[in-house]
Amino acid sequence: MRAIYREYTEQKPVAVVKRRKEQIIIAEIGFEEIATATSFVEYVYEKYGFSRSCIWYNLKKLKHRGVLDFAEKSESEVYKPLYLTDVGVGTLRAMLSHSAAAPVAAQPSRVAPQIRYGLA
């Protein structure tokens, strides 16, 4: 019983991710496996407009730090999907809990639009 409790309460390691692009990449990968890193690069390029070389650079940097893993051309595992490691999952959970705890920048107004803009 103690072993199960210890495993449940044990915190996963978290990598320090301060850059916005790295956070976007981790958030976009999420808890899913993506077939190839190349298809992910194209997806992020089309959605956010980051350069492809910048996305590859960040992917390789995050892989080196142990946040994610994927197959590179030099590796023998050609069909290895892109996924977050345990460190990456801990980082994603920390990012999600931090964003949930942060105050909302703009609260919606409770006043009807007609009154607020003088349309009444």
C-alpha positions as CSV (number, residue, x, y, z in Angstrom):
1,M,0.0,0.0,0.0
2,R,2.8,2.4,0.8
3,A,4.5,1.8,-2.5
4,I,1.3,2.7,-4.4
5,Y,0.8,5.8,-2.3
6,R,4.4,6.9,-2.8
7,E,4.1,6.3,-6.6
8,Y,0.9,8.3,-6.7
9,T,2.3,11.3,-4.7
10,E,5.7,11.3,-6.4
11,Q,6.2,14.3,-8.6
12,K,7.4,13.8,-12.1
13,P,10.6,15.7,-13.0
14,V,10.0,19.0,-14.7
15,A,12.3,20.8,-17.2
16,V,12.6,24.6,-17.1
17,V,11.0,25.9,-20.2
18,K,10.9,29.7,-20.4
19,R,10.7,30.4,-24.1
20,R,7.3,30.8,-25.7
21,K,8.1,28.7,-28.8
22,E,9.2,25.8,-26.6
23,Q,6.0,26.1,-24.6
24,I,3.9,26.1,-27.7
25,I,5.8,23.0,-29.1
26,I,5.2,21.1,-25.8
27,A,1.6,22.1,-25.6
28,E,0.9,21.1,-29.3
29,I,2.5,17.7,-28.8
30,G,0.5,17.2,-25.6
31,F,-0.2,13.7,-24.4
32,E,-0.4,12.2,-27.9
33,E,2.1,10.5,-30.1
34,I,2.7,12.2,-33.5
35,A,3.6,10.0,-36.4
36,T,6.7,12.0,-37.5
37,A,8.6,15.0,-36.5
38,T,8.5,16.3,-40.1
39,S,4.7,16.3,-40.2
40,F,4.7,18.2,-36.8
41,V,7.1,20.8,-38.2
42,E,4.8,21.4,-41.1
43,Y,1.8,21.7,-38.8
44,V,3.4,24.2,-36.5
45,Y,4.8,26.2,-39.5
46,E,1.3,26.5,-41.0
47,K,-0.5,27.2,-37.7
48,Y,2.0,29.7,-36.1
49,G,4.2,30.9,-38.9
50,F,7.5,29.9,-37.2
51,S,10.3,29.1,-39.6
52,R,10.9,25.4,-40.2
53,S,14.6,25.8,-39.1
54,C,13.5,27.4,-35.8
55,I,11.0,24.6,-35.1
56,W,13.7,21.9,-35.8
57,Y,16.2,23.8,-33.6
58,N,13.7,23.8,-30.7
59,L,12.8,20.2,-31.2
60,K,16.4,19.1,-31.1
61,K,17.1,21.3,-28.1
62,L,14.1,19.9,-26.2
63,K,15.2,16.3,-27.2
64,H,18.7,17.0,-25.9
65,R,17.2,18.2,-22.6
66,G,15.1,15.1,-22.3
67,V,11.7,16.7,-22.7
68,L,10.7,14.9,-25.9
69,D,11.9,12.1,-28.2
70,F,11.7,11.4,-31.9
71,A,13.7,9.7,-34.6
72,E,16.3,11.6,-36.5
73,K,17.9,10.7,-39.8
74,S,21.1,9.6,-38.1
75,E,19.2,7.1,-35.9
76,S,18.4,3.6,-36.8
77,E,14.8,3.9,-35.5
78,V,13.3,5.4,-38.6
79,Y,9.6,5.0,-37.6
80,K,9.9,6.3,-34.0
81,P,7.0,8.8,-33.3
82,L,7.4,12.2,-31.7
83,Y,6.2,12.1,-28.1
84,L,6.8,13.7,-24.7
85,T,9.0,11.9,-22.2
86,D,8.2,11.7,-18.5
87,V,10.1,15.0,-18.1
88,G,8.0,16.5,-20.9
89,V,4.7,15.3,-19.4
90,G,5.7,16.7,-16.0
91,T,6.6,20.0,-17.7
92,L,3.3,20.1,-19.6
93,R,1.3,19.4,-16.4
94,A,3.3,22.2,-14.7
95,M,2.5,24.6,-17.5
96,L,-1.2,23.7,-17.4
97,S,-1.4,24.1,-13.7
98,H,0.4,27.4,-13.8
99,S,-1.9,28.7,-16.5
100,A,-5.0,27.6,-14.5
101,A,-3.7,29.3,-11.4
102,A,-2.9,32.5,-13.2
103,P,-5.5,35.3,-13.0
104,V,-7.5,36.0,-16.2
105,A,-6.2,39.2,-17.9
106,A,-9.6,40.4,-18.9
107,Q,-12.9,39.5,-17.3
108,P,-16.0,39.7,-19.5
109,S,-18.3,42.6,-18.7
110,R,-21.6,41.7,-17.1
111,V,-23.2,44.8,-18.7
112,A,-25.3,44.3,-21.8
113,P,-23.6,45.5,-25.0
114,Q,-26.5,47.9,-25.8
115,I,-25.9,49.7,-22.5
116,R,-22.2,49.7,-22.6
117,Y,-21.9,51.2,-26.1
118,G,-24.9,53.5,-25.8
119,L,-27.1,51.5,-28.2
120,A,-30.1,51.3,-25.9
